Amino acid sequence: MQMSEKNTKTLKFKIVDCLLLVCIFLPIIGAIVLEILTRAPSEGISLSGAQIFFTIDMPIQKLYITEAQINSWAVVIAIFFLCLYMTHGLSPKANTKRQLLLEWIIEQTEKLVNGNMGEAFKNFAPFIATVIALSAFSSLMSLFGLYPPTSDINIIAGWAIAVAAIITYYRFKCGPLGYVKGFCDPIGMLPLNIINEIATPVSMTFRHYGNIISGVVVSVLVGAGLQGLSSLLLGSLPGLLGEIPFLQVGIPAVLSVYFDIFSGCLQAYIFAMLTMMYVSGAFNIDEFEIRKKKKELKKIKKANGGN
């Protein structure tokens, strides 16, 4: 009887695991099908932007729903189910490779955050892990023949604006006066400090976008050049052999390994490092502690009737 119950639990566990794995790849498959059904065939070099599926009328301007947004949502959904899969069946004592891998990722992320931001930001690790995962997986979408969301400046700008909002939040933790004081320290740097506040999300956007899109452009140009060179050198071969772009075999794959995998993951890491640097730099922990102690003293005085 106990053996039967154990087998039933194991079967249920495996079924849930399979369903979660299907849910991880389902949004990617859906994006691939949508790409096949909607993408018009093109000849030669094609460096067009994200395809626009439809528009929504808004009060200020039209909202364009593009494949960059659709693919970005596919990445978000895939990461969500990946997290569910990785956390499925957790136990106090790690007894699976999956849990060991998950614990290692968590430990490394916490070590990265504590080393770059300090103990005050120990709870910031989930956000940094999200930033790295979202950016890296978005860049890796090109491996499936999909338009990577990181090749759309609007997507990157959205991430940078979110980081800028977090920076402003941590500046305000020292109070409105501390926020204004940060711009006027020293007073002669006020104009530059204001420009720097605006330039932070702009620089993060263009740094990430520029590195990703440059890799896409180089890959496309090299692929097109190899096709032309193959036709020039080997086009005289008899029959179908003369039409096969032999020189395109291998080299584009090597470029893909660098630009799509290595460079994409590297840019995700850099974006996360810049996020940690800007957020921790905006938070004056000494002033925050002083303000916190003053608030506690006021509460104590209030509780004692103002004495």
N, C-alpha and C positions, 0 to 999 in steps of 0.2 A: 504493500500500500504506500509506504513512504517512498519507495523507488519510483512508483508510478507518478506520485505528486512531483518528485524531483524532475522526472523526464518531461512532465507537462510544463513546469516552470522553465526548463531549458528550452523547450520548443517555443514557448511564448517569447522568451528572450530573443531567440534567433529570428522569429517572425518580425518582432519590433525592429531588430537590427536591420533586417532586409528592407523593411518599409522606410526606415530612415535613410538608408543608402540610396534607395530609389528617389526619395524626396530631395537628396543632395544633387543628383544628376538631372532630375526632371526639369528644373528651370533652365539649365544649360541646354538640354535637348530642345526645349521649347524655343529658346532663342535661336538655335541653329535652324530649326524648321522655319521660323519666321524669316530668318535671313535668306534661306533658299527660296521661299515663296515670294519675297518682295524685292530682292536685289536684282536689278536689271543687268544683263550681261554687258561687259565692257571689253574693249580691245586695247592693247598696249598698256602704257603706264596710267594708273588710276590713283589719284591722291585726293579723292573727294572727302568731304567731312561726313559727319553722321547723317544717315538718311532720316528724313522727316516723315513720320507716319501720319500724323494728323495734328491739327491745331485747335486750341481752346480759346475762345474769346474771353479776354480779361479786361477789367476797367482801364488799365494803363496801356497794355500792349498784349498781343497774342502770345499764348503759351504754346511753345512748340514741343511736341512729344516725339523724341528722336530715339534712334536705336541705342544711343549712348545711355539714355535714361532707362530704357527697357533692359539693357544688358546690366546696368548698375543694379537694378532691382533683382535681376536674376542672381547676381553675385551675393547680394544681401540675403536673399532667401536661401541660397546654397550654404552660406556661412552659418545661418541660423540652424539649419538642420544638421550641419557638420558639428556644431557645438552640442546639439542634442545627442548626436551619435557618440561623440567623444565622452559625454557625461553619463551615458546610459550604463547602468549597472555598476556605479561607483560603490566602493566598499571601504571601510576604515583601513584595511590593509590592502595595498595595491597588489592584485593577483593577476592582472592582465597587462599585456604590452600596451594596450590602448591607454589604460590609466597611468602607467609609468610614463608614457610619452606626454600625456596631458599634464602630469605633475612637473615634468621637466620643463615644458613650455611655460607654465605658471612661475616656476622658480626663476627661470632665466629672465622673464619679463619683469618680475619684481626686483631682481638684481639690477637690471638695466635702469629701471625707474629710480630705485634708491641711490644708485651710483651717480645718476645725472641730475636728480631733482632733490634728493635729500629725504630724510625720514618723514618730513611734514607732508610729503606727497605719496605716502605708501599705498594709499587707496586709489591712486591714479593709474595703476597697472592695467586694469580692464580696459580703460579708454585707449591706452597706448597699444595694447594688443589688438583692439578693434581697428585702430588706424592702420597698423601694419598689415593685418589680414585683408582689410578692404582694399587698400592700395595694391598689394601684391597680387591678390586674386583678380582684381580688375585688369591689371596688366597681362596676366596669364590667359585672359579670355581670347587673345589673339592666337593662341595655340589651337583653338577650336575653329579658327577661321572667322571669328566674330570681331566686331569693332570694339576695341578695348575702351572702357569708359575713361581711362586715364589719358586717352588721346583727344578728349573733349575738354576744352579749357573751362567750360561752364561747370563741369563736375568737380574739377580740381578747385575752382574758385569757391564752390559751395563748401568744400572741406576747409579751405583756408579761412573763410568767413566764420565758420563754426569755431575754429581755433581762436580767431580774433575775439569772438564773443566770450570764450573762456578766459582769455587774457584779461579782458575788461572786467570780468567777474572777479578775478583774483586781485586786480588792482583796487576794486571797490571794497574788498574785504577789510582793508585798512581804513575804511570810511571815505565819504566824499571829499573831505579835506585832504586826506592822504592821497587820493586819486589826483586831485588838482596839484598838490605839492610835488608829485612825481614828475609833472611836466615842467615845473618851475625850479628844478634842482639841477644846475644853477639857473637863475632867471634868464641869463643870456642864451641858454639852449632851448628856450620855450618854442621858437618856430621849428627848430630841427626835431624836437621831441614830438611835436604834433605831426610833422611830416613822417617821422619814423613810425608813429602809430598807424598811419594810413598805409605806409609802404610795406609793413610787415605781411599782411595777407596777400598783397600784390606780388611781393618778391617770392613768397612761398608758392603761389600759383604758377608764376612763370618759370621758376626753377624746376618744379616737378613736371609741368606740362612740356617745357622745352626739351628736357632730357628724354622724355618718352617719345614725343613726336619726332625728334631728330632720329631716333632709332628706327622708327617706322619708315621715314623718308629714305634713309640709307638702305634699308632692307629692300624696299621696292625698287630703288634705282639700281642696286647691284643685281637684283633678280632680272630686271629688264635688260640690263647690259649683258649679262651672261646669256640671255636668250638670243640677243642680237649677235653676239660673238659666236655662239654655237651654230647659228644659221649661216654665218659668214665662213667659218672654218670647216664645218661638217655638213653644210647644206648640199654638197655635191654627192653625198652618199646615195646609193640607189634605193628607190622605193620609199617606204615609210621611215627608214633609218635617217634619211635626210631631214625629216620633219621633227624628229625627237630632239628636244633641247638637252643634250647630254651634259653640257657644262652647268646646267641648273641643278644637277643631282649632287647633293652633298654640301656644297658651299652655302646655299641659302639656309640649310638646316643648321649649320654651324653658327651662322649669324643669328638665327632664331634662338639658339641656346643662349647666346650672349645678350641680345637686345630684349627678347621676350622673357627670359627666365632670370639671368643674372642681373641685368640692368634694371628690370622691373622690381625685383626684390630689393636691390640696392637703393633705388629711389624711394621705396616704401620705408626702408630703414632711415634714410636721410630725412624724410618728411616727419617721421616720428621723433627723431633727434631734435629737429628744429622746433617741433611742438613742445617738447620737454624744456628746451632751452628758453624759449620765449615765455612760456607759462611760469616757470620757476623764477625767471628774471623779473617778471612783473609783480611777484609777490614778495613784499618786504616782511619777512617773518618776525623781525624784531619789533617793528611798529605794530604788527598784528598782536603780538603777545602783550605789549604795553596797553593797547586798546582793550584787549580782553581782560586784563587785570583791573583796569579802570571800571569796566562794566561790572565785574564781580564785586568791587568795592562799593559801587553805587547800590547794587542789590542788597549787600549786607547792611549798609546804612539805612536803606529803605525798610528792610526787615526789622531793624532795631529802632524804628521810629525817627530816623534822621539823626540819631546821636552818634 
